[in-house]
Every structure is written in structure tokens, then in C-alpha cells.
Amino acid sequence: MLAIKENISLKTLNTFGMDVQAQYFLDLHNEFELFEFIKQSKSWPKTLMLGGGSNILFTKKYEGLILRPMFKGIVKVQETDTKMMIKVAAGENWDTFVAATVEMGLGGLENLSLIPGNVGTCPIQNIGAYGVEVADVLESLEAVHLLSGERITFNNAACHFGYRESIFKRSDYKNYLITSLTFCLNKNPTLHTQYGDLQNEMQMLGVHGIGGLRQAVMSIRKRKLPDPEEFGNAGSFFKNPIVKKKDADRILSDNSNAPCYQVKNGMFKLSAAWLIDQCGLKGFEHGRAAVHSKQPLVLINKGNAQASEIIELSQMIINRVFSKFGIQLHPEVNII
Ligand code: EPU
């Protein structure tokens, strides 16, 4: 018998700390329960998959069913001289998993240390940090279609990964529930320390290897990003804008120090944090919502903020950046 709850508060289930309700809510503890759920073939007004609730802003009561996969398990599935394939279940906490791989001496995920959330939701927005994305290390993932019960393996290419993008953001793929992921990790890791101050941080801490790199990433993140336990937040609220060469050139001609990186297809990535910072918005407050003073890409809930206050603040930021630079920012957070 599945324990579907009704009208439950989501306050502790989203890192923004929004106090809204879900009409129906179901934790799926194992795949047996998942198939039991599919067999019932009840029609729901709509469904939403929730992981750690770390990249979502609930704006009102969710009139539908929220499903949360709680499947657990980390296993070695295949090994060569240089590589190890590790399969991990969707309900594992992301950072617990990263810590386990580093502990096993397997390289690939250490730059993605301390990102909040669960493993099953990490491919949806192709989480990335310090020069590494999930897309760089994911071999494949397994998903089950909630209506047909069909189990499908998506290899890396089939996920259509992009910067904070994947096929699972498309509306016609919303019915796939990701059950497990397989990562291809290195037994002889090479360190990716080219991003920002990683090398300096490692030197300062006097640390080495993938364990040391993990420590450096954690130390930078703790310094820059707010702890959701203290101030509700969902990490970066906006994506870094990808712009045409003419827009990048225009920004650079007025601001030679603007961070700007060439990406694919002749496009350029600007820094949303820099653009917001240049508008003098660090620490800016609107009601009980604020721009984080150490990393302006992050919006925080200073305590009991309404989603409307966060949305209004984000709109003010979008408008200010657009009027100063003519660059449009887009939310990275999933607004429900
Ligand atoms: N910057 C400023 N002022 C600031 C902060 C940053 O001008 O107050 C400029 C600096 O020039 C800095 C640049 O912005 O070099 C980039 O800053 P940072 O290294 O903090 O990275 P980011 O581009 O702002 C992205 C990810 C983060 C990830 C970091 C580190 C996105 C949307 N965000 O932020 O991911 O942790 O890189 O790799 O791509 C998240 O997605 O939730 C997240 C936190």
C-alpha cells in the first residue's frame, strides 16, 4: 500500500525554505514501490519529481502529486586498468556520493563537491562547478516512464547536455523518473585546477590529490555561498548569459576587465555575478529577500520571505542589468 500524503508542507523539502503545500506527496523507497505506483495508473492533475529541493522555487501550493525517489545504493559495476564505472541510485545525497568516490581514490567528481541536492536530479540541469560538469563524467542513466512503465537507458549523448541544460528539462521528457546513474571515473586521476583560485586555495591549505582538491572546493564554496540552513537559497539564481560576439565585444570595449569566455558555436559566456555586481546590487534587499553579499548570483531568503518577494527581486535585477548592459539574464532555478 503506497503512503500518498495529502496537503503536506514543503518548507523543509526545498532549500529556499518556501512554506507552501503539496496537494499530494509520495516518497518512493524502492523500485518495487515505483512500479506499484505505475500499476495503479491513476491520473493526477500533474506530477513533479523532487530531489533535494535545491534548485527550485515554489511560488504557491502545488496542485498535483510530488514524487520523491529515495532509492539508495552505490556499487562498482565495471573496471578496466584505468577506469571504474560506479552506479548510484537516484535518492543518494550528491555530496555523500562525491565523498565516497574521493574516498575510493576515483577522480572525476571532486570539483563538484558540496553541491546540495540528490544524485537523481543532478543531470536535469547538468550541475557544474569549477570547470567540471556532470556531462563530463556521466556514462549513462536509467529512467522509467511514469505512464508506460518502460525502462530506458539514456547514454551521455542521448541526454543532450548543454550549459545547465539537458533533454530532461523538455516538457515531453517530464514523465521520466531517473532511477540510477552510472559514472565513469578515473583510477589515475588528473586534477582539474585551472578554474579561478583552485590552485592557490590548495597551496594555502597545503593539500594534494583529489582529496585536497575536494577540500579546496569546499573551502571556497563555504566562503562564498550561503548555507541554506542559515539563509534559504537555491545556489545560483541566474545562468551566466551566453551571448553573441558583438555583445561580448560591446561589453569588453567599455569594461576590459569583464569576465568573458569563448564557448561553443562562436558564442561567449559572460559572468552574471559580475554584471549584477557592476549594478551595485550586492547585498540589495527587497522585503525579506536579498542579493547575497559575497556572491550576487545567489538570492537569499532572509527569513519567511514570500516567493513573490524573491521573484520581484529577481525581476529588479533582470531590469537593472538589462538597462545598464543590454544583456538579458535568465533564471537557472526551476520556478514552480
Ligand atoms: N564575480 C564578481 N563579483 C562577485 C562574484 C563574482 O564580479 O561578487 C565575477 C568574478 O569575476 C568571478 C566570476 O564572477 O571570476 C565568476 O564567479 P564564480 O567563480 O563564483 O562563478 P559563477 O560563474 O558566478 C558558476 C556557477 C556556480 C558554481 C561556480 C563555480 C552558474 C549559474 N553558476 O558561478 O554554480 O559554483 O560557477 O564554478 O553557472 C549553482 O549553479 O547553483 C552554482 C552555485
Residues whose N, C-alpha, C, O or C-beta is under 5 A from the ligand:
A	BS01	EPU	G128 A129 Y130 G131 A234 G235 S236 F238 K239 N240 P259 S271 A273 W274 D277 K294 Q295 P296 L297 E332
